Amino acid sequence: GMSAGASPVLVNGRPIAAVSVSAATGRLDRAKAAAAVLRTSRLIATQFIRARELAQDYSTSELQWDIEDEFDRVS
């Protein structure tokens, strides 16, 4: 048996990525793994938001970073 845990990386309520961990069931502490996955997904979201803010602060008007442009639109 294998066990796994996952968490979406959310930016403004939208999933932009996911973090997961998997291991043999006997070797995985579920509580610690869940906490680590959640902390990691929140850290990635925070860093993504900060990077986007810096890109917007230091870019010219012709070069704006819009998260919507990073992903295909779902109809």
C-alpha positions in Angstrom: 0.0 0.0 0.0 0.7 3.5 -0.8 -0.7 6.7 0.7 -0.8 10.2 -0.7 -2.0 13.7 0.2 -2.5 16.7 -2.0 -3.5 20.4 -1.9 -4.3 22.9 -4.6 -2.2 26.1 -4.8 -4.9 28.8 -4.8 -4.4 32.4 -5.9 -7.5 34.6 -5.4 -9.5 31.4 -5.0 -8.4 29.9 -8.3 -6.2 26.8 -8.5 -3.0 27.5 -10.4 -1.1 24.3 -9.4 -1.1 21.5 -6.9 1.3 20.0 -4.4 1.3 16.3 -3.5 3.3 13.7 -1.5 3.1 10.0 -1.6 4.9 7.2 0.2 4.5 3.7 1.4 1.6 3.6 3.9 3.8 2.4 6.7 6.3 5.2 6.3 3.9 8.1 5.9 2.8 10.1 8.9 -0.5 11.4 7.6 -0.8 14.3 9.9 2.7 15.5 9.3 2.4 15.0 5.5 -0.9 16.9 5.4 0.5 19.8 7.3 3.6 19.9 5.1 1.6 19.8 1.9 -0.7 22.6 3.1 2.2 24.8 4.3 4.0 24.2 1.0 0.9 25.1 -1.2 0.3 28.3 0.8 4.0 29.3 0.5 3.9 28.7 -3.3 0.8 30.8 -3.5 2.3 33.6 -1.4 5.5 33.6 -3.5 3.5 33.6 -6.8 1.4 36.6 -5.7 4.6 38.5 -4.6 6.3 37.7 -7.9 3.3 39.0 -9.8 3.2 42.2 -7.7 6.9 42.8 -8.4 6.5 42.2 -12.1 3.6 44.7 -12.2 5.5 47.2 -10.1 8.6 47.1 -12.3 7.3 46.5 -15.7 6.4 49.0 -18.4 2.9 49.7 -19.5 3.5 47.5 -22.6 4.6 44.6 -20.5 1.9 43.7 -18.0 1.6 40.3 -16.4 -1.9 39.0 -16.1 -2.5 35.7 -14.5 -5.5 35.1 -16.8 -3.1 35.1 -19.8 -1.1 32.3 -18.2 -3.9 29.7 -18.5 -6.3 28.6 -21.2 -9.8 30.0 -20.6 -12.5 27.4 -19.9 -15.7 28.1 -21.6 
